[in-house]
Amino acid sequence: MLKNKLFNEMKEHLLKAIEIDPSFSKAHYQLALLYDKDGDDKYAENHLKKSIKSDLVKIKENDRLINNYLEKFQFQNAKFLLYENQNIKIFCSHSYYSLACIYIKQMNNLKAKKKLIESINLYSGFSKSHRDIGYLFFKENEMVLAKKHLNFSLDLHYGDFKTHYYFGLILKQEATYEQAEMHFLTSLDIKQNFLLCLIEMANIKLLMNDNDKAMMFYKKAKHLSKDVYDSKLEKLINNSR
């Protein structure tokens, strides 16, 4: 009840802010996050689009002013707007990423890829955009592009457990099991109870004929979720009793 009250109060304040200034991109963005958390994809998508539109208009206007300042040798003013534009681009890149996440949730990978590319074009230093588009390329069997973006993601944020997990999936598919294992283990070092990664480690160890370790990781996964089931590993455990 308290959460609902807080949610409604936050939403009310943000709606008032937008009523005063319809181009207030940060208010649109925060509203989108609230709607997304509440499971309302339609309104979340709508406000993210409005946030992006406002930011792109501001970036374009700042670019025009920067050129004017440079022509007049007003370098300090130009420098200030360049700095402002960079911050707007970073924020807008996050908005594109959040929009992509909605499309991924809806399993619309084509739209998601487009928004992730736009996110990266605005700000190439956002590791999550590289990570998620890398995974989408992997699902399409575009391994060169997948590795390229996952490498970018690791360069930007080596401590991201999902990036290591996705890299492990690629290397497992390529049958380079030792390298895949390395990435899965790194992922588990960062997030110990990562269920999907525990399952993959069990399968990797099975493929490497290390049955004891395979059973160990599988048991850890089953301890986290009763829904985990693999016929080969279940048989292996039953035969070891």
C-alpha distance (Angstrom), angle and dihedral (degrees) to the residues before:
residue distance angle dihedral
M1 . . .
L2 3.81 . .
K3 3.81 90.6 .
N4 3.81 91.2 52.1
K5 3.81 90.6 49.5
L6 3.81 91.8 49.7
F7 3.82 91.1 46.3
N8 3.82 91.8 52.0
E9 3.81 92.6 46.7
M10 3.80 92.2 50.7
K11 3.78 91.2 46.6
E12 3.81 91.3 49.2
H13 3.82 92.8 51.9
L14 3.82 92.3 47.7
L15 3.81 92.4 47.9
K16 3.80 89.4 52.0
A17 3.80 89.9 50.2
I18 3.82 90.2 53.1
E19 3.78 91.2 46.5
I20 3.82 88.7 57.1
D21 3.82 93.2 42.3
P22 3.85 115.6 15.5
S23 3.81 89.9 -173.1
F24 3.84 93.7 58.1
S25 3.81 96.0 125.2
K26 3.81 97.0 -175.1
A27 3.82 91.0 55.4
H28 3.81 90.4 50.9
Y29 3.80 89.4 48.7
Q30 3.81 94.4 50.1
L31 3.81 90.4 47.1
A32 3.79 89.4 51.6
L33 3.81 90.3 53.8
L34 3.81 90.4 51.0
Y35 3.79 92.9 49.5
D36 3.80 91.4 45.3
K37 3.81 91.0 51.9
D38 3.80 88.2 50.2
G39 3.83 90.5 52.3
D40 3.81 95.4 -110.9
D41 3.81 101.5 134.7
K42 3.81 94.5 170.5
Y43 3.81 95.8 59.6
A44 3.81 92.5 37.7
E45 3.81 90.5 54.1
N46 3.80 91.5 45.8
H47 3.81 94.5 53.3
L48 3.80 93.5 43.8
K49 3.80 89.5 54.2
K50 3.81 90.1 50.2
S51 3.80 91.0 48.5
I52 3.81 91.1 51.0
K53 3.81 92.9 46.0
S54 3.82 91.8 52.0
D55 3.81 92.3 48.4
L56 3.81 93.9 48.2
V57 3.82 90.7 51.0
K58 3.80 89.6 50.8
I59 3.81 92.6 47.8
K60 3.80 91.3 50.7
E61 3.81 92.2 48.6
N62 3.80 91.5 48.2
D63 3.81 90.8 50.2
R64 3.80 89.2 54.5
L65 3.81 91.5 49.9
I66 3.80 92.1 45.9
N67 3.82 90.8 56.0
N68 3.79 90.3 48.7
Y69 3.80 91.8 50.8
L70 3.79 92.1 48.0
E71 3.81 91.3 50.7
K72 3.82 88.0 53.6
F73 3.82 92.4 44.7
Q74 3.82 90.3 -117.3
F75 3.79 91.9 144.7
Q76 3.81 97.4 163.6
N77 3.80 92.3 56.6
A78 3.80 90.5 46.0
K79 3.80 90.8 49.6
F80 3.80 91.7 51.6
L81 3.82 92.4 52.3
L82 3.81 92.2 45.1
Y83 3.79 88.3 56.0
E84 3.82 91.0 46.8
N85 3.80 91.4 48.7
Q86 3.79 91.7 51.7
N87 3.81 90.7 54.5
I88 3.81 91.3 47.9
K89 3.81 90.4 50.1
I90 3.80 91.4 51.4
F91 3.80 91.0 50.1
C92 3.81 92.6 45.3
S93 3.82 89.5 49.1
H94 3.80 88.1 58.5
S95 3.81 90.0 50.2
Y96 3.81 90.8 53.2
Y97 3.82 88.7 49.3
S98 3.82 92.2 51.1
L99 3.80 89.3 49.7
A100 3.81 89.8 50.5
C101 3.81 89.5 52.1
I102 3.81 89.8 57.1
Y103 3.81 90.3 51.9
I104 3.82 91.3 47.1
K105 3.80 88.8 52.2
Q106 3.82 87.9 51.4
M107 3.85 88.8 48.1
N108 3.79 90.7 -119.8
N109 3.80 95.1 138.5
L110 3.80 94.7 167.9
K111 3.81 92.5 60.3
A112 3.80 91.0 40.4
K113 3.82 92.2 54.6
K114 3.78 91.4 49.7
K115 3.81 92.0 53.2
L116 3.79 92.9 45.1
I117 3.81 90.0 52.4
E118 3.81 89.6 50.2
S119 3.80 88.9 49.2
I120 3.81 91.6 52.7
N121 3.82 92.6 44.5
L122 3.79 90.0 56.1
Y123 3.80 95.4 43.5
S124 3.80 120.5 5.2
G125 3.81 92.7 -171.4
F126 3.79 96.6 74.3
S127 3.82 104.2 107.2
K128 3.82 97.3 -166.1
S129 3.81 92.5 60.2
H130 3.81 90.3 53.5
R131 3.79 90.8 45.0
D132 3.79 96.7 51.0
I133 3.80 96.7 42.5
G134 3.80 87.6 48.1
Y135 3.79 89.2 56.3
L136 3.82 91.8 47.4
F137 3.80 89.9 52.1
F138 3.82 88.7 49.8
K139 3.81 90.5 54.1
E140 3.81 87.8 53.1
N141 3.83 90.2 49.5
E142 3.84 91.1 -115.1
M143 3.80 92.2 140.1
V144 3.81 98.7 168.9
L145 3.80 92.5 54.6
A146 3.79 91.6 40.6
K147 3.81 92.4 54.6
K148 3.80 92.0 43.6
H149 3.79 93.5 57.2
L150 3.79 95.4 39.0
N151 3.80 89.0 52.6
F152 3.81 88.9 51.7
S153 3.79 88.7 50.3
L154 3.82 92.6 51.7
D155 3.81 91.6 46.8
L156 3.80 89.0 54.2
H157 3.80 97.8 40.0
Y158 3.79 116.3 7.7
G159 3.79 91.8 176.8
D160 3.80 95.6 66.6
F161 3.81 107.1 118.7
K162 3.81 94.5 -161.2
T163 3.81 93.4 55.9
H164 3.81 91.3 54.2
Y165 3.80 89.6 47.0
Y166 3.82 92.6 51.6
F167 3.80 90.8 47.3
G168 3.79 88.7 51.1
L169 3.81 90.5 54.0
I170 3.81 91.1 53.6
L171 3.81 93.5 47.9
K172 3.81 91.3 46.3
Q173 3.80 89.9 53.4
E174 3.80 88.6 50.3
A175 3.83 88.9 51.1
T176 3.82 93.4 -120.1
Y177 3.76 89.8 134.1
E178 3.81 100.5 170.1
Q179 3.81 92.3 54.7
A180 3.80 90.5 44.4
E181 3.79 89.3 51.5
M182 3.80 90.4 51.9
H183 3.81 91.9 56.0
F184 3.81 93.7 43.7
L185 3.82 90.7 50.8
T186 3.80 91.1 48.6
S187 3.79 88.9 51.0
L188 3.82 89.8 51.9
D189 3.81 91.5 47.4
I190 3.81 87.5 58.6
K191 3.82 96.2 40.2
Q192 3.79 111.0 19.3
N193 3.80 98.8 -171.5
F194 3.80 96.8 47.2
L195 3.80 98.3 143.2
L196 3.81 99.3 -163.3
C197 3.79 91.1 50.3
L198 3.82 92.9 49.8
I199 3.80 88.7 54.1
E200 3.81 91.5 49.4
M201 3.81 90.8 48.9
A202 3.80 89.5 53.0
N203 3.82 90.0 51.7
I204 3.80 93.4 45.4
K205 3.80 91.3 51.6
L206 3.79 89.1 48.9
L207 3.81 90.2 52.6
M208 3.82 89.0 48.7
N209 3.84 90.2 51.7
D210 3.79 92.2 -116.7
N211 3.80 96.0 133.9
D212 3.81 96.9 169.7
K213 3.81 92.7 56.4
A214 3.81 90.6 42.0
M215 3.80 90.1 56.9
M216 3.80 91.5 44.7
F217 3.82 93.8 55.7
Y218 3.80 91.9 41.3
K219 3.81 91.7 53.3
K220 3.81 90.0 50.4
A221 3.80 89.6 52.3
K222 3.82 92.4 48.5
H223 3.79 89.8 49.7
L224 3.82 88.7 58.7
S225 3.80 95.6 44.8
K226 3.80 132.0 17.0
D227 3.81 88.6 -156.1
V228 3.81 92.0 71.6
Y229 3.80 111.1 109.8
D230 3.80 133.4 163.4
S231 3.80 117.6 168.2
K232 3.84 95.1 -150.8
L233 3.78 93.5 50.1
E234 3.79 93.0 42.9
K235 3.81 89.1 53.3
L236 3.80 90.6 47.7
I237 3.80 91.8 52.5
N238 3.82 92.8 46.5
N239 3.82 91.5 50.3
S240 3.81 91.5 49.9
R241 3.81 92.5 58.6
